[in-house]
Amino acid sequence: MNKAGKVRFLLIISAFAGSAVLLTVIQAPVGAAALAWVSLVPFILACSPQVRPRHLAAAAYFVSLCYWLGNLYWMAPVTWLGWATLCAYMAFLWPLLALCLRYCRTKKVPLFIAAPILFVGAERLQGVFLGGFFWRFLAHSQYANITIIQIADIFGAAGVSFLVAMVNGLVAELLIAAQRRILFARTNLLKIAVVGSAVFLAAVYGLWRIAQTEQFLHTGPMVGALQSNVPQFVKDSGLTESDRQIFNDLLEKNDACAKAGAQLVVWPETMVPGILDDRILRILSDSTSHKLLDRCLKDHAAGRSHILVGASGGEPLVGDDGKIDFARRYNSAFLYTPDGAQADRQYNKIHLVPFGEVVPCKKSAPWLHGLMMKFTPYDYDYTLDYGTEYTVFEIADGKGPDYNFGVLICYEDAVPYIARRFALDERGAKRLDWLVNISNDGWFVRFEDGRVFPSAELAEHTAVCVFRAVENRLAVVRSVNTGISCLIDTVGRVKNAFLAGTLPEKAMERKGVAGWFVDKVPIDKRVTLFSRYGQWLDFCCAAGFVGCIIIPPLGRFVRKRKVEGPEK
């Protein structure tokens, strides 16, 4: 590469880096959401037909890898192999995007059409081979833009990403036109009208949906959420004294919620240090810690409130020697009722986190599974089994109306299809009154000299969860170790105040603190198009993206065959 080529290459890297910086600051906790509408412009401009494809791809991959490694830094202390693998894999999407955009510009495809299809398609393909990684979408930067995000009840979060990318494509197109001195061409004015109309209609729709909400809303029961502030290394220490202190502290908060009038009190994920699965409890002796924890929870629920807790579940395997082991192990949620019993149904987590909860290839390639185990946070095989049933829990204490709710454990609130499948029954009727998200984000904070340093993950996790509420018109009650525990209403507002509690009043400030809150849950009767039809826009855009990857080499192959002629 000569000197001029090196300068051009550095300019391309600089353009990609500009987009990378903008895409970083638009997301929570920085939250410069307005910049999202131009964040892709440097990226699009860099994908010029005059740039050599290999130079474009190399620059895009390098910057993309830096972008993901930097923005997912909070994942590295948990599983550096999972962090590196995920980032290296997702970094390939940027060069593919760049080459596709270059191809579209070569073929003079309008950028306000090409950009949203390609970028939304790439978002859908993030981490697809690892179960999907629905994180840091363009849409998520707009979580506080309540008017615009209402279109998610039709299109999902993809609809918001599509709209933002459409504006980016238009701005890039107008800059190119201005450089060519054809800015005021009739076609450009038409493009402005089309994109402007799309934004206008999205805003009008959002205002209409927000305004009509009161017609479909009624006030549900008082629900309490607990927030512990426990470092993961304390949970993993195996010290009985620490486990007892954590459990007792949560019991005190639970009692405070019950006294404040909560009919349901929600505990964070895995904060009960034991196995609560009745299939295992019934074969254990009464003196085991698991049975003692179960009995204690039953006593605290009796005559007062329902208690939802996160703990270990599983199916027992009893050996010939009488030793009890797991045939299956789950990350589960259990409900205790005011009649002093455990509900006869539990929820076993369906979407497990690769390397965090399941190490791949355990059955298909044991040798590879064993190798990957060497790079995980634990020195034992902690792989869990996948749940299969979308369990609906019921609150029915005879004192008022009955209510139904579903539970999303940890990052399940980032996976659109799980909340959607919870929302409706087989007939397409709404079967839930609200959703609960229990999570342990203690993995992603740093404790040093008694101080807590939260990572960006806490705020980003909350922003992602907002879209599950809007997509399905279901309020979400979050109970999270280290934060952010909050109530998200059915139009996606992260509620700041509460009726009673000790957490900070502003929800996004509930990071690295312990406390509780109680509030009334709003119940929305509306059934959304997204709940009925799902991520159709995502999949259409993903198909378009894949098609754009395949068409250029396929076209070259066909042309080559025509030139060579039929084989003799």
C-alpha positions in Angstrom: 0.0 0.0 0.0 1.5 3.4 -1.0 1.4 6.5 1.0 -1.9 7.8 -0.5 -3.4 4.4 0.1 -2.4 4.5 3.7 -3.9 7.9 4.2 -7.2 6.7 2.6 -7.1 3.6 4.9 -6.6 5.8 8.0 -9.5 8.0 6.9 -11.8 5.0 6.6 -10.7 3.8 10.1 -11.4 7.3 11.4 -14.9 7.3 9.9 -15.7 3.9 11.4 -14.2 5.1 14.7 -16.5 8.1 14.6 -19.6 5.9 14.3 -18.2 3.7 17.0 -17.9 6.6 19.4 -21.3 7.9 18.6 -22.8 4.4 19.0 -21.2 4.2 22.4 -22.4 7.5 23.9 -26.0 7.1 22.7 -26.6 4.2 25.0 -27.3 4.3 28.7 -25.8 5.3 31.0 -24.4 8.2 29.0 -27.7 8.5 27.1 -26.9 11.0 24.3 -29.9 9.7 22.5 -30.3 12.5 20.0 -27.0 11.6 18.4 -28.4 8.2 17.5 -30.1 9.8 14.5 -26.7 10.6 12.9 -24.5 8.0 14.5 -24.3 5.8 11.4 -23.6 8.6 9.0 -19.7 8.3 9.2 -20.1 4.5 8.7 -22.3 4.9 5.7 -20.0 7.6 4.1 -17.0 5.4 4.6 -18.5 2.7 2.4 -17.7 4.4 -0.8 -17.6 2.4 -4.1 -14.1 3.9 -4.6 -12.8 2.1 -1.6 -11.3 -1.3 -2.2 -13.4 -4.1 -0.6 -10.6 -5.7 1.3 -9.4 -2.4 2.8 -13.0 -1.6 3.8 -13.6 -5.0 5.4 -10.3 -4.8 7.3 -10.9 -1.4 8.7 -14.5 -2.3 9.7 -13.5 -5.5 11.5 -10.7 -3.8 13.4 -12.9 -0.9 14.6 -15.8 -3.2 15.3 -13.7 -5.5 17.4 -12.5 -2.5 19.5 -16.1 -1.3 19.8 -17.5 -4.6 21.1 -14.5 -5.3 23.4 -14.8 -1.8 24.9 -18.5 -1.7 25.3 -18.8 -5.2 26.7 -15.9 -4.7 29.1 -18.2 -5.7 32.0 -18.5 -9.2 30.6 -14.7 -9.9 30.8 -14.4 -10.5 34.6 -17.2 -13.1 34.4 -16.0 -15.1 31.5 -13.1 -13.7 29.4 -13.5 -16.6 26.9 -17.2 -15.8 26.4 -16.4 -12.1 26.1 -13.6 -12.6 23.6 -15.6 -15.2 21.6 -18.8 -13.1 21.4 -16.9 -9.9 20.5 -14.8 -11.6 17.8 -17.9 -13.2 16.3 -20.0 -10.0 16.3 -17.2 -8.0 14.9 -17.7 -9.8 11.6 -21.0 -8.1 11.1 -19.4 -4.7 10.5 -17.3 -5.7 7.5 -20.3 -7.5 6.1 -22.4 -4.4 6.6 -19.7 -2.2 5.0 -19.5 -4.4 2.0 -23.3 -4.6 1.6 -23.6 -0.8 1.9 -20.8 -0.4 -0.7 -22.7 -2.7 -3.0 -25.9 -0.8 -2.5 -24.1 2.5 -3.3 -22.6 1.0 -6.4 -26.1 -0.1 -7.5 -27.5 3.3 -6.5 -30.0 1.8 -4.0 -31.4 4.7 -1.9 -29.6 4.7 1.4 -32.7 5.6 3.3 -33.9 2.2 2.3 -30.7 0.2 2.3 -29.4 1.4 5.7 -32.4 0.4 7.9 -32.7 -3.0 6.2 -29.1 -3.8 6.6 -28.6 -2.5 10.1 -31.7 -4.0 11.5 -30.9 -7.3 9.8 -27.4 -7.2 11.4 -29.0 -6.5 14.8 -31.1 -9.6 14.4 -28.0 -11.7 13.6 -26.0 -10.5 16.6 -24.9 -13.6 18.5 -27.4 -15.8 16.6 -25.2 -18.9 16.8 -24.8 -18.3 20.6 -28.6 -18.1 21.2 -28.9 -14.4 20.2 -27.5 -11.3 21.8 -30.2 -8.6 21.8 -28.1 -5.8 23.2 -27.0 -2.3 22.2 -29.6 -1.9 19.4 -30.2 1.5 18.0 -33.7 1.3 19.5 -32.3 0.9 23.0 -30.8 4.3 22.8 -34.3 5.7 22.6 -35.7 4.0 25.7 -36.5 7.3 27.3 -38.1 8.7 24.1 -41.5 7.5 25.1 -43.4 8.9 22.1 -41.2 7.2 19.4 -40.9 3.8 21.1 -44.6 3.2 21.0 -44.3 1.7 17.5 -42.6 -1.3 19.2 -46.1 -2.7 19.9 -46.3 -3.3 16.1 -42.8 -3.8 15.0 -40.9 -4.6 18.2 -37.7 -2.8 19.0 -36.7 -3.4 15.4 -39.2 -0.8 14.3 -37.5 1.9 16.3 -34.0 0.8 15.0 -35.4 0.9 11.5 -36.7 4.4 11.9 -33.4 5.7 13.4 -31.4 4.0 10.7 -33.7 5.4 8.0 -32.9 8.9 9.2 -29.2 8.1 9.2 -29.4 6.8 5.6 -31.2 10.0 4.5 -28.6 12.3 6.2 -25.8 10.4 4.5 -27.6 10.6 1.2 -28.1 14.3 1.5 -24.4 14.9 2.4 -23.3 12.9 -0.7 -25.8 14.9 -2.8 -24.5 18.2 -1.4 -20.9 17.1 -2.3 -22.1 16.5 -5.9 -24.1 19.8 -5.8 -27.5 18.1 -6.4 -28.9 18.6 -2.9 -32.1 20.2 -4.1 -32.8 17.7 -6.8 -36.5 16.6 -6.9 -35.6 13.0 -5.9 -33.9 14.3 -2.7 -36.9 16.3 -1.8 -39.1 13.3 -2.3 -36.8 11.2 0.0 -37.0 13.9 2.7 -40.8 13.8 2.4 -40.9 10.0 2.7 -38.6 9.8 5.7 -40.1 12.9 7.3 -43.5 11.3 7.0 -42.3 8.1 8.6 -41.0 10.0 11.6 -44.1 12.1 11.8 -46.5 9.1 11.7 -44.4 7.3 14.3 -44.7 10.3 16.6 -48.5 10.7 16.0 -49.0 7.0 16.6 -47.0 7.2 19.8 -49.0 10.2 21.1 -52.2 8.4 20.3 -51.2 5.2 22.0 -50.1 7.1 25.1 -53.3 9.2 25.2 -55.6 6.1 24.9 -53.8 4.2 27.7 -56.1 5.3 30.5 -59.1 3.7 28.7 -57.5 0.3 28.8 -55.8 0.5 32.2 -56.8 -0.5 35.6 -54.8 -0.6 38.8 -53.5 -3.9 39.9 -52.3 -5.1 43.3 -49.5 -3.8 45.5 -46.2 -5.5 44.5 -42.9 -5.2 46.3 -39.4 -5.7 44.9 -36.3 -6.3 46.9 -32.8 -5.2 46.0 -29.8 -6.7 47.6 -26.3 -5.4 47.1 -24.1 -8.5 47.3 -20.8 -8.9 45.4 -20.7 -12.1 43.4 -17.5 -13.2 45.1 -19.4 -13.2 48.4 -22.2 -15.4 46.9 -19.6 -17.7 45.5 -17.5 -17.9 48.7 -19.5 -20.9 50.0 -19.5 -19.4 53.5 -22.6 -20.4 55.4 -22.4 -17.3 57.5 -22.5 -15.0 54.5 -25.5 -16.9 53.0 -27.4 -16.7 56.2 -26.8 -13.0 56.5 -27.9 -12.3 52.9 -31.0 -14.5 53.4 -31.9 -12.8 56.8 -31.5 -9.4 55.3 -33.9 -10.2 52.5 -36.4 -11.6 55.0 -36.3 -8.2 56.8 -37.0 -6.4 53.6 -39.7 -8.9 52.7 -41.5 -8.2 56.0 -41.2 -4.4 55.4 -42.9 -4.9 52.0 -45.6 -7.1 53.5 -46.3 -4.4 56.2 -46.6 -1.8 53.4 -49.4 -3.8 51.9 -47.7 -5.8 49.1 -49.7 -8.8 47.9 -46.6 -10.1 46.1 -42.9 -9.6 47.1 -40.3 -10.4 44.5 -36.7 -11.4 45.4 -33.7 -11.1 43.0 -32.4 -14.1 41.0 -30.6 -16.9 42.9 -30.6 -15.0 46.2 -31.9 -18.1 48.2 -28.8 -20.2 48.8 -30.4 -23.6 48.3 -32.5 -26.0 46.3 -36.3 -25.4 46.6 -37.5 -27.8 44.0 -40.2 -30.0 45.7 -39.1 -33.0 43.8 -35.8 -32.9 45.7 -37.1 -31.5 49.0 -39.5 -34.4 49.5 -36.6 -36.9 49.5 -34.3 -34.8 51.8 -34.3 -35.1 55.6 -35.9 -32.3 57.6 -32.6 -31.1 59.0 -31.1 -30.1 55.7 -30.5 -26.4 55.0 -32.7 -26.7 51.9 -35.7 -27.8 53.9 -35.0 -25.1 56.5 -35.0 -22.4 53.9 -38.2 -23.8 52.4 -39.9 -23.8 55.8 -38.7 -20.3 56.6 -40.2 -18.9 53.4 -43.4 -20.7 54.0 -43.6 -19.2 57.5 -43.0 -15.7 56.2 -45.6 -16.0 53.4 -48.2 -17.5 55.7 -51.1 -15.1 56.3 -49.3 -12.2 54.7 -48.2 -12.2 51.1 -47.0 -14.2 48.1 -43.2 -14.4 47.9 -41.4 -15.1 44.6 -37.8 -16.2 44.9 -35.0 -17.3 42.7 -33.2 -20.5 43.6 -31.8 -23.7 42.3 -34.2 -26.3 40.9 -33.8 -29.8 39.4 -34.8 -33.3 39.0 -33.3 -35.8 41.4 -31.2 -38.8 40.5 -30.8 -41.3 43.3 -28.0 -43.7 43.0 -27.8 -47.3 44.1 -25.9 -46.2 47.2 -28.6 -43.8 48.1 -26.6 -40.7 47.1 -28.7 -37.9 45.6 -27.5 -36.1 42.5 -29.1 -34.1 39.8 -30.6 -35.7 36.7 -31.3 -32.1 35.6 -30.4 -28.7 37.0 -32.3 -25.5 36.5 -32.1 -21.8 37.3 -35.6 -21.5 38.7 -38.3 -19.2 40.2 -40.6 -20.5 43.0 -43.8 -18.9 44.4 -44.8 -19.1 48.1 -48.4 -18.4 48.9 -50.2 -16.9 51.9 -51.6 -20.3 52.9 -48.0 -21.2 53.9 -47.3 -23.5 51.0 -45.1 -23.5 47.8 -47.1 -23.2 44.6 -47.3 -26.5 42.7 -45.6 -25.0 39.6 -42.2 -23.4 39.2 -40.5 -21.6 36.3 -37.3 -23.0 34.9 -35.2 -20.6 32.9 -35.6 -21.2 29.2 -32.8 -19.0 27.7 -29.5 -19.8 29.3 -26.4 -17.5 28.9 -23.6 -19.2 27.0 -20.5 -19.6 29.3 -22.4 -17.9 32.1 -24.9 -20.7 32.7 -24.2 -23.3 30.0 -20.9 -24.3 28.4 -21.6 -25.4 24.8 -20.9 -28.8 23.3 -21.4 -30.9 26.4 -23.0 -33.7 24.5 -22.1 -33.0 20.9 -18.3 -32.5 21.4 -17.3 -33.5 25.0 -13.6 -32.8 24.3 -14.3 -29.2 23.2 -16.6 -28.8 26.2 -13.8 -29.9 28.5 -11.4 -27.5 26.9 -13.8 -24.6 27.2 -14.4 -25.4 30.9 -10.8 -24.4 31.6 -11.6 -20.8 30.7 -14.8 -20.4 32.7 -15.3 -18.7 36.1 -15.6 -22.0 38.0 -13.5 -25.1 38.4 -16.5 -27.4 38.1 -19.1 -28.1 35.4 -21.9 -25.7 36.2 -23.8 -26.3 33.0 -27.6 -26.0 33.6 -30.5 -27.6 31.7 -32.9 -25.5 29.6 -36.5 -25.1 30.9 -39.3 -25.7 28.4 -42.5 -24.4 30.0 -43.8 -20.8 30.0 -45.1 -21.1 33.5 -47.9 -18.6 34.5 -48.1 -17.9 38.3 -51.3 -17.0 39.9 -52.2 -14.7 42.8 -55.4 -16.0 44.3 -55.8 -15.3 48.0 -59.6 -15.0 48.2 -59.3 -11.3 49.3 -59.7 -9.8 45.9 -59.3 -10.4 42.1 -57.1 -13.1 40.9 -54.0 -12.1 38.9 -51.5 -13.9 36.6 -47.9 -13.0 35.9 -44.9 -14.5 34.2 -41.2 -14.5 35.2 -38.2 -13.5 33.1 -34.9 -14.6 34.7 -31.8 -12.5 34.1 -31.2 -11.8 30.4 -34.5 -13.3 29.3 -35.9 -9.8 29.4 -33.5 -9.0 26.6 -35.0 -11.8 24.4 -38.2 -10.5 22.6 -39.7 -13.9 21.8 -39.8 -15.1 25.5 -41.9 -12.2 26.8 -44.1 -12.5 23.7 -44.8 -16.2 24.3 -45.6 -15.5 27.9 -48.1 -12.8 26.9 -50.8 -14.7 25.0 -52.5 -18.1 25.3 -53.2 -20.5 22.4 -56.3 -18.6 21.4 -54.4 -15.3 21.2 -56.0 -13.8 24.3 -53.9 -12.0 26.9 -53.1 -14.4 29.8 -50.8 -12.2 31.9 -51.4 -9.1 34.0 -47.7 -8.2 34.2 -44.2 -9.5 33.9 -41.5 -9.9 36.6 -37.8 -9.8 35.9 -35.5 -11.2 38.5 -31.8 -10.8 37.9 -28.4 -10.9 39.6 -26.3 -8.1 38.2 -23.8 -8.4 41.0 -21.5 -10.0 38.4 -21.1 -6.6 36.8 -20.2 -4.2 39.6 -16.8 -3.8 41.3 -16.5 -3.6 45.0 -13.3 -1.9 46.3 -12.6 -0.7 49.9 -16.3 -0.7 50.7 -17.2 1.3 47.6 -19.4 0.1 44.8 -18.5 0.9 41.1 -21.4 -0.1 38.9 -20.7 -0.9 35.2 -22.7 0.3 32.2 -24.5 -3.1 32.1 -26.9 -2.1 34.9 -28.4 0.9 33.0 -28.2 -0.9 29.6 -30.1 -3.9 31.0 -32.9 -1.6 32.3 -33.1 0.1 28.9 -33.5 -3.2 27.1 -36.2 -4.3 29.4 -38.3 -1.2 28.6 -39.1 -2.7 25.1 -40.6 -5.9 26.5 -43.2 -3.7 28.3 -44.1 -1.7 25.2 -44.1 -4.6 22.8 -46.7 -6.6 24.9 -48.4 -3.8 26.9 -47.3 -5.5 30.1 -45.8 -3.7 33.1 -42.5 -5.1 34.3 -41.5 -5.4 37.9 -37.7 -5.7 38.2 -36.0 -7.1 41.3 -32.2 -7.1 40.8 -29.2 -7.7 43.0 -27.1 -4.5 42.9 -29.8 -2.8 40.7 -31.7 -1.5 38.9 -34.9 -2.6 40.6 -37.9 -0.6 39.3 -41.4 -0.7 37.9 -41.8 -0.1 34.1 -45.3 0.8 33.0 -47.1 -0.4 29.9 -45.9 2.6 27.8 -42.3 2.0 28.8 -41.8 4.7 31.4 -39.3 3.7 34.1 -41.2 4.9 37.2 -39.1 7.0 39.6 -41.4 7.3 42.6 -43.1 4.6 44.7 -45.7 4.3 47.4 -43.3 3.0 50.0 -39.7 2.0 50.1 -36.1 2.8 50.9 -34.4 2.8 47.4 -33.4 6.1 45.8 -36.4 7.9 44.3 -34.9 8.2 40.8 -34.9 4.7 39.3 -31.7 5.0 37.3 -29.8 5.9 40.5 -30.6 2.6 42.1 -27.1 1.2 41.3 -24.9 -0.5 43.9 -27.4 0.0 46.8 -29.7 -2.2 48.8 -33.4 -1.5 49.6 -36.9 -2.2 48.6 -40.0 -0.5 47.2 -43.8 -1.2 47.0 -46.1 0.1 44.3 -49.3 -0.6 42.5 -48.9 -2.4 39.2 -50.8 -1.1 36.2 -52.7 -3.7 34.1 -53.3 -3.0 30.4 -56.0 -4.9 28.5 -54.5 -4.1 25.0 -53.3 -7.0 22.9 -50.6 -5.9 20.5 -49.8 -6.9 17.0 -46.3 -7.7 18.2 -47.6 -10.2 20.7 -49.6 -11.8 17.9 -47.1 -11.8 15.1 -43.7 -11.4 16.7 -40.4 -10.2 15.1 -41.5 -10.3 11.5 -39.7 -7.0 10.7 -36.4 -8.4 12.2 -36.6 -11.5 10.1 -37.4 -9.7 6.9 -34.5 -7.4 7.4 -32.2 -10.3 8.3 -33.3 -12.0 5.0 -32.5 -8.8 3.1 -29.1 -8.6 4.8 -28.2 -12.2 4.0 -29.5 -11.7 0.4 -27.2 -8.7 0.0 -24.3 -10.8 1.1 -25.1 -13.6 -1.3 -26.2 -11.7 -4.4 -22.8 -10.1 -5.4 -20.7 -13.3 -5.5 -23.6 -15.2 -7.0 -23.9 -12.5 -9.8 -20.2 -12.7 -10.5 -20.4 -16.5 -10.7 -23.3 -16.3 -13.2 -21.5 -13.8 -15.3 -18.3 -15.8 -15.3 -20.3 -18.9 -16.5 -21.9 -16.9 -19.3 -18.5 -15.6 -20.5 -16.9 -19.1 -20.4 -19.9 -20.6 -22.1 -21.2 -24.2 -21.7 -18.7 -26.9 -21.2 -17.9 -29.0 -24.2 
